[in-house]
Amino acid sequence: MTDSDADPPADADHYVYILRCDDGSLYTGYTTDVERRVAEHDAGEGAKYTRGRTPVELVHVESFGSQSAAMSREYEIKQFPRREKAQLIDIE
């Protein structure tokens, strides 16, 4: 798993994460509790996209001090082509 290059803000309680699904696809999401959210995805209770693509592996997390900053970054990452996401999480 990789973290963002910058140190997380002291009040960081908003996170953007990337999961690698069992089929090799990548899923990007937002949460306030990464551990809980990954467990939900693994249990088939997460996003509709990850259901049926379990187990998932947490491969990237970025921390933010506000929900709006985290959600803006989530949107930005979701617009990346797979190649850019792969560079972000250091996979090919």
Number of C-alpha atoms within 10 A of each C-alpha: 12 14 15 14 7 8 11 15 11 9 10 16 17 20 24 25 24 26 23 19 21 14 12 11 12 20 20 16 21 21 18 16 11 18 10 11 18 22 14 15 23 19 15 17 13 14 12 10 12 24 17 14 17 15 18 23 18 17 18 19 19 21 23 22 15 14 17 11 14 24 18 13 18 19 14 10 20 16 11 12 9 14 10 14 20 13 10 17 17 12 10 9
